[in-house]
Amino acid sequence: MRLELGEIQISDVKLSDCSKVENGVLYVNTEELRALLLEDEDIASVEFDVVHPGESVRVMPVKDVIEPRVKVEGPGGVFPGMISKVTTVGSGRTHVLRGCAVVTTGKIVGFQEGIIDMTGPGAEYTPFSKLNNLVQIVEPKEGLKQHQHEHAVRMAGLKTATYLGELARSLTPDEVKVYETSGVAQGKDLYPDLPRVGYVLMLQSQGLLHDTYVYGVDMKQSLPTILNPTELMDGAILSGNCVSACDKNTSYHHLNNPVVADLLEQHGKTINFVGVIITNENVYLADKERSSDWSTKLATFLNLDGALVSQEGFGNPDTDLIMNCKKLEAAGIKTVIITDEYAGQDGASQSLADADAAADAVVTGGNANMVIHLPKLDKVIGHPEAANVIAGGHEGSLNADGSIDAELQVITGATNEMGFNRLSAR
């Protein structure tokens, strides 16, 4: 498959009475956009704000971060199964608004939501502090169930990203990047002497409010399967979960998965990147056994020499991670795992809830239990009182002066297990 990503660099976002992209500036007609989002009867109100890198602004609690895109050539449309029809994506051309994102906030959905600081020590831990962000404060109608609330906020973010992406449909990109993959048999013929490497992508699917969507299907309803790497880059996988902010994969992470990008960069040079195996993270032991068996079966079917495995979340999913690693290694497939750690505030506890000698090659995104101090910022968008209840916080995390004392896990993307962060140890 051949995918072209046409990148339009966005240097600023401004609220306006006309939506357009001009000279690198994204102008947003908030009245038009608000009317679109309020078509959802579960939403009571929507307000908008813009935050830029370096500004003294805190956004919380953050639900999702989404990069605006539009499909301009080839099969399928943006966010298939959610916004567009269910058609296989990953080929043709997609235009991307780089340097900006849609950030959704509002009344907290689940307690595992996060914080984005645009300046100060908190900004150093999240990649989203480097973007020009359109923040939408989405408040639900009274009496909604949590899953209805989550759905309303999730869809509002996707609708906004789609609305903004459409502005780039007829633009000439600043740069076009081409990603081309080969079929399994073709790759073996093209690169007979290169090691065959695959990526096992574990997707959060641990019960209520722990949803990840693949072509619109909640991954907990699926068995492991194979995707072409470019499908991920074209919106096949989207976030819908409320796991701890530090290692949650937002939709932005899935669209810009650095493991996929790095493996594609080395494809045909040092490795033969065969494909992506997506698998779920389950609650019950039998489901964990089934999914890890299937992941290894697919890896063996692809005749892999090596695999990278990344997880999402911590605790219970550590068992899925180690099961995948053990079984892949037992099948003769050299395996590296990407994770983060919950080693206690002093760093002295066991980092993962499960372990095995087969997991001898690890990349870690840091200790999520590390305590940090977030100083008072000039402006807070959303609900600052959420600091007392979000995962990593506690009653009293929000200080009287507006500063916050909490664990690193409150920061969105701080210890991301795709490696999309600044902390690492090998």
Beta strands, then each sheet from edge to edge (+ up, - down):
strand 1: 2-9
strand 2: 12-16
strand 3: 20-22
strand 4: 25-29
strand 5: 43-51
strand 6: 57-62
strand 7: 64-66
strand 8: 69-73
strand 9: 92-98
strand 10: 100-105
strand 11: 114-117
strand 12: 132-140
strand 13: 175-180
strand 14: 196-203
strand 15: 210-214
strand 16: 217-218
strand 17: 225-227
strand 18: 237-241
strand 19: 272-280
strand 20: 306-310
strand 21: 334-341
strand 22: 362-367
strand 23: 371-374
strand 24: 379-382
strand 25: 404-407
sheet 1: 8+ 9- 1- 13+
sheet 2: 2+ 4+ 3-
sheet 3: 5+ 12- 10- 7+
sheet 4: 11+ 6- 24-
sheet 5: 17+ 19- 14- 20- 21- 22-
sheet 6: 16+ 15- 18+
sheet 7: 23+ 25-
end
